[in-house]
Amino acid sequence: TGLTENTKAPYSGRWIQPNEGTTPVITYATTAEFTQNYDGSQPGTYVREQTK
């Protein structure tokens, strides 16, 4: 897929789909989980989660 793991600051390593309205935030713990488990049923923009 070309996506790599990135757990270095300012990123947590997780992928999230930011909350758009009443839809809950969708989270994948790792890039591997995201690329292996994303099935297209929740389309949208997913971004790397930034640490605070």
Backbone as ProteinMPNN parsed JSONL, in Angstrom:
{"seq_chain_A": "TGLTENTKAPYSGRWIQPNEGTTPVITYATTAEFTQNYDGSQPGTYVREQTK", "coords_chain_A": {"N_chain_A": [[0.81, -1.202, 0.0], [2.091, 1.143, 0.419], [1.918, 2.672, 2.671], [3.504, 3.519, 5.666], [4.572, 2.55, 8.988], [4.388, 4.964, 11.565], [5.408, 6.085, 14.401], [6.635, 8.096, 15.63], [7.04, 11.255, 17.274], [5.246, 13.935, 15.864], [3.25, 11.941, 16.03], [0.956, 9.289, 16.95], [0.842, 6.746, 15.949], [-1.567, 5.634, 15.428], [-4.443, 5.435, 13.239], [-7.059, 7.588, 12.371], [-10.478, 8.453, 11.706], [-11.627, 11.496, 11.584], [-14.269, 12.835, 13.619], [-17.272, 13.42, 12.089], [-19.93, 15.135, 12.409], [-22.474, 13.228, 13.864], [-21.294, 10.799, 13.699], [-19.292, 8.291, 15.129], [-15.795, 8.454, 16.046], [-13.575, 6.653, 14.065], [-11.118, 4.269, 14.602], [-7.926, 2.899, 13.978], [-5.395, 0.91, 15.288], [-2.802, 0.567, 14.292], [-0.78, 1.019, 11.31], [-0.625, -1.369, 9.905], [-2.914, -2.735, 10.84], [-4.874, -1.019, 9.85], [-4.47, -1.178, 7.014], [-4.933, -3.892, 6.607], [-7.499, -4.386, 7.597], [-9.344, -2.455, 6.752], [-12.337, -2.124, 5.066], [-13.836, -0.593, 3.378], [-16.408, 0.025, 4.141], [-16.816, 2.212, 5.74], [-16.396, 4.919, 4.417], [-14.26, 7.765, 3.805], [-12.015, 10.332, 4.963], [-9.053, 9.35, 6.339], [-6.664, 9.974, 8.851], [-3.363, 10.267, 10.242], [-3.132, 9.997, 13.722], [-2.391, 12.696, 15.795], [-0.227, 13.276, 18.538], [-0.762, 14.899, 21.658]], "CA_chain_A": [[0.0, 0.0, 0.0], [2.941, 2.31, 0.481], [1.803, 3.323, 3.974], [4.485, 3.013, 6.62], [4.306, 2.84, 10.4], [5.023, 6.192, 12.034], [5.06, 6.274, 15.81], [7.49, 9.155, 16.161], [6.361, 12.525, 17.492], [4.06, 14.176, 16.689], [2.192, 10.977, 15.722], [0.781, 8.193, 17.907], [0.857, 5.461, 15.258], [-2.946, 5.249, 15.123], [-5.155, 6.092, 12.141], [-8.41, 7.951, 12.794], [-11.359, 9.204, 10.81], [-12.174, 12.52, 12.475], [-15.715, 12.858, 13.813], [-18.013, 14.302, 11.181], [-21.318, 15.108, 12.865], [-22.772, 12.291, 14.942], [-20.579, 9.555, 13.469], [-18.184, 8.135, 16.069], [-14.458, 8.406, 15.48], [-13.133, 5.304, 13.734], [-9.704, 4.209, 14.916], [-7.111, 1.706, 13.738], [-4.252, 1.05, 16.186], [-1.542, 0.59, 13.555], [-0.912, 1.053, 9.855], [-0.903, -2.743, 9.468], [-4.329, -3.009, 11.112], [-5.649, -0.208, 8.908], [-4.393, -1.704, 5.655], [-5.463, -5.254, 6.564], [-8.891, -4.497, 8.021], [-10.258, -1.482, 6.146], [-13.143, -2.827, 4.062], [-14.576, 0.356, 2.558], [-17.768, 0.249, 4.636], [-16.836, 3.529, 6.39], [-15.549, 5.77, 3.583], [-13.939, 9.088, 4.31], [-10.6, 10.641, 5.054], [-8.383, 8.871, 7.547], [-5.405, 10.682, 9.063], [-2.574, 9.798, 11.385], [-3.469, 10.716, 14.952], [-1.289, 13.453, 16.379], [-0.2, 13.309, 19.995], [-0.992, 16.256, 22.167]], "C_chain_A": [[0.847, 1.258, 0.0], [2.835, 3.066, 1.793], [2.807, 2.691, 4.928], [4.038, 3.325, 8.035], [5.027, 4.137, 10.753], [4.557, 6.428, 13.456], [5.932, 7.343, 16.455], [6.687, 10.442, 16.273], [6.33, 13.317, 16.198], [2.936, 13.165, 16.467], [2.166, 9.822, 16.711], [0.93, 6.821, 17.268], [-0.532, 4.99, 14.873], [-3.465, 6.03, 13.92], [-6.568, 6.377, 12.606], [-9.168, 8.587, 11.635], [-12.013, 10.237, 11.716], [-13.699, 12.525, 12.477], [-16.342, 13.881, 12.885], [-19.481, 14.222, 11.557], [-21.493, 14.118, 13.998], [-22.071, 10.949, 14.769], [-19.433, 9.428, 14.465], [-16.846, 8.099, 15.335], [-14.087, 6.944, 15.247], [-11.622, 5.277, 13.89], [-9.106, 2.863, 14.541], [-5.819, 1.907, 14.52], [-2.918, 1.182, 15.461], [-1.819, 0.708, 12.058], [-1.251, -0.33, 9.33], [-2.369, -3.091, 9.681], [-5.217, -2.26, 10.118], [-5.646, -0.845, 7.516], [-4.98, -3.105, 5.54], [-6.963, -5.312, 6.804], [-9.851, -3.492, 7.404], [-11.002, -2.156, 5.001], [-13.99, -1.894, 3.197], [-15.973, 0.671, 3.058], [-17.921, 1.592, 5.35], [-15.931, 4.47, 5.591], [-15.309, 7.13, 4.218], [-12.441, 9.282, 4.316], [-10.069, 10.157, 6.388], [-7.036, 9.566, 7.64], [-4.659, 10.047, 10.223], [-2.932, 10.649, 12.598], [-2.228, 11.43, 15.478], [-1.386, 13.399, 17.892], [-0.352, 14.745, 20.448], [0.188, 16.763, 22.937]], "O_chain_A": [[0.371, 2.327, -0.38], [3.588, 4.014, 2.014], [2.938, 1.468, 4.985], [3.239, 4.232, 8.266], [6.144, 4.379, 10.295], [3.449, 6.911, 13.688], [5.962, 7.477, 17.678], [5.778, 10.695, 15.483], [7.339, 13.354, 15.494], [1.772, 13.495, 16.694], [3.2, 9.42, 17.244], [1.125, 5.831, 17.973], [-0.675, 4.056, 14.085], [-2.998, 7.129, 13.621], [-7.216, 5.501, 13.179], [-8.584, 9.171, 10.721], [-12.867, 9.889, 12.532], [-14.334, 12.253, 11.458], [-15.983, 15.058, 12.899], [-20.2, 13.343, 11.082], [-20.754, 14.154, 14.982], [-22.234, 10.055, 15.599], [-18.667, 10.377, 14.63], [-16.779, 7.757, 14.154], [-14.264, 6.102, 16.127], [-10.923, 6.15, 13.377], [-9.715, 1.817, 14.763], [-5.206, 2.97, 14.426], [-2.003, 1.837, 15.96], [-2.948, 0.521, 11.604], [-2.066, -0.466, 8.418], [-3.002, -3.677, 8.802], [-6.194, -2.811, 9.611], [-6.704, -1.028, 6.913], [-5.479, -3.472, 4.476], [-7.636, -6.195, 6.273], [-11.065, -3.66, 7.521], [-10.386, -2.693, 4.08], [-14.776, -2.36, 2.371], [-16.662, 1.502, 2.467], [-19.043, 2.061, 5.544], [-14.826, 4.787, 6.031], [-16.079, 7.577, 5.069], [-11.694, 8.489, 3.743], [-10.587, 10.522, 7.443], [-6.344, 9.731, 6.635], [-5.249, 9.379, 11.072], [-3.023, 11.873, 12.505], [-1.155, 10.838, 15.588], [-2.475, 13.467, 18.462], [-0.096, 15.683, 19.692], [0.162, 17.889, 23.434]]}, "name": "protein", "num_of_chains": 1, "seq": "TGLTENTKAPYSGRWIQPNEGTTPVITYATTAEFTQNYDGSQPGTYVREQTK"}
